[in-house]
Amino acid sequence: MPIKFKIDLKSSNKESLFVYKLALKSFFKKLNLKYVFFDFPKKRKLITLNKSPHVNKTAREQFELITYKCTFYISNFNKNIPLKYLLLNVPKTVSLKIEKMN
């Protein structure tokens, strides 16, 4: 009986997410798995810090944190294929979350 999975990938490094996404696609093609993936819009977060701890409010620095996200849906995953092969080559900058769907 096939099992459905959802794999969420998040990263602040666009290139490492892209390379890992290509690796997952080739892995799924070798195993003849049906999959669909979605790229989500990037999220930006601005952080403002004062350079001076005293009264200079005009002396500020702004930093921007950008997060990239994509999701894979796998529809015909068999029990005889272990999920540990997905976790072998995960880059350190990519966070991976696997959920079983009903």
Contacts in CASP RR format, 6 or more apart in sequence:
PFRMAT RR
TARGET T0000
AUTHOR 0000-0000-0000
METHOD contacts of the structure
MODEL  1
MPIKFKIDLKSSNKESLFVYKLALKSFFKKLNLKYVFFDFPKKRKLITLN
KSPHVNKTAREQFELITYKCTFYISNFNKNIPLKYLLLNVPKTVSLKIEK
MN
2 75 0 8 1.000
2 76 0 8 1.000
2 77 0 8 1.000
2 78 0 8 1.000
3 77 0 8 1.000
3 78 0 8 1.000
3 79 0 8 1.000
3 100 0 8 1.000
4 73 0 8 1.000
4 74 0 8 1.000
4 75 0 8 1.000
4 77 0 8 1.000
4 100 0 8 1.000
4 101 0 8 1.000
4 102 0 8 1.000
5 72 0 8 1.000
5 73 0 8 1.000
5 74 0 8 1.000
5 77 0 8 1.000
5 83 0 8 1.000
5 98 0 8 1.000
5 99 0 8 1.000
5 100 0 8 1.000
5 101 0 8 1.000
6 71 0 8 1.000
6 72 0 8 1.000
6 73 0 8 1.000
6 74 0 8 1.000
6 98 0 8 1.000
6 99 0 8 1.000
6 100 0 8 1.000
6 101 0 8 1.000
7 24 0 8 1.000
7 71 0 8 1.000
7 72 0 8 1.000
7 73 0 8 1.000
7 74 0 8 1.000
7 86 0 8 1.000
7 96 0 8 1.000
7 97 0 8 1.000
7 98 0 8 1.000
7 99 0 8 1.000
8 69 0 8 1.000
8 70 0 8 1.000
8 71 0 8 1.000
8 96 0 8 1.000
8 97 0 8 1.000
8 98 0 8 1.000
8 99 0 8 1.000
9 17 0 8 1.000
9 20 0 8 1.000
9 21 0 8 1.000
9 69 0 8 1.000
9 70 0 8 1.000
9 71 0 8 1.000
9 72 0 8 1.000
9 94 0 8 1.000
9 95 0 8 1.000
9 96 0 8 1.000
10 17 0 8 1.000
10 67 0 8 1.000
10 68 0 8 1.000
10 69 0 8 1.000
10 94 0 8 1.000
10 95 0 8 1.000
10 97 0 8 1.000
11 17 0 8 1.000
11 67 0 8 1.000
11 68 0 8 1.000
11 69 0 8 1.000
11 91 0 8 1.000
11 93 0 8 1.000
11 94 0 8 1.000
11 95 0 8 1.000
12 65 0 8 1.000
12 66 0 8 1.000
12 67 0 8 1.000
12 68 0 8 1.000
12 93 0 8 1.000
13 68 0 8 1.000
13 91 0 8 1.000
13 93 0 8 1.000
13 94 0 8 1.000
14 66 0 8 1.000
14 68 0 8 1.000
16 91 0 8 1.000
16 93 0 8 1.000
16 94 0 8 1.000
17 68 0 8 1.000
17 70 0 8 1.000
17 93 0 8 1.000
17 94 0 8 1.000
19 91 0 8 1.000
20 89 0 8 1.000
20 90 0 8 1.000
20 91 0 8 1.000
20 94 0 8 1.000
21 37 0 8 1.000
21 70 0 8 1.000
23 89 0 8 1.000
24 72 0 8 1.000
24 86 0 8 1.000
25 35 0 8 1.000
25 37 0 8 1.000
27 85 0 8 1.000
27 86 0 8 1.000
28 35 0 8 1.000
28 72 0 8 1.000
28 74 0 8 1.000
31 81 0 8 1.000
33 74 0 8 1.000
33 75 0 8 1.000
33 76 0 8 1.000
33 77 0 8 1.000
34 74 0 8 1.000
34 75 0 8 1.000
34 76 0 8 1.000
35 72 0 8 1.000
35 73 0 8 1.000
35 74 0 8 1.000
35 75 0 8 1.000
36 72 0 8 1.000
36 73 0 8 1.000
36 75 0 8 1.000
37 70 0 8 1.000
37 71 0 8 1.000
37 72 0 8 1.000
37 73 0 8 1.000
38 70 0 8 1.000
38 71 0 8 1.000
39 68 0 8 1.000
39 69 0 8 1.000
39 70 0 8 1.000
40 68 0 8 1.000
40 69 0 8 1.000
40 70 0 8 1.000
40 71 0 8 1.000
42 66 0 8 1.000
42 67 0 8 1.000
42 68 0 8 1.000
42 69 0 8 1.000
43 66 0 8 1.000
43 67 0 8 1.000
43 69 0 8 1.000
44 64 0 8 1.000
44 65 0 8 1.000
44 66 0 8 1.000
45 64 0 8 1.000
45 65 0 8 1.000
45 66 0 8 1.000
45 67 0 8 1.000
46 62 0 8 1.000
46 63 0 8 1.000
46 64 0 8 1.000
47 62 0 8 1.000
47 63 0 8 1.000
47 64 0 8 1.000
47 65 0 8 1.000
48 60 0 8 1.000
48 61 0 8 1.000
48 62 0 8 1.000
48 63 0 8 1.000
49 60 0 8 1.000
49 61 0 8 1.000
49 62 0 8 1.000
49 63 0 8 1.000
50 56 0 8 1.000
50 57 0 8 1.000
50 59 0 8 1.000
50 60 0 8 1.000
51 59 0 8 1.000
51 60 0 8 1.000
51 61 0 8 1.000
52 59 0 8 1.000
73 101 0 8 1.000
83 98 0 8 1.000
86 96 0 8 1.000
86 98 0 8 1.000
87 96 0 8 1.000
90 96 0 8 1.000
END
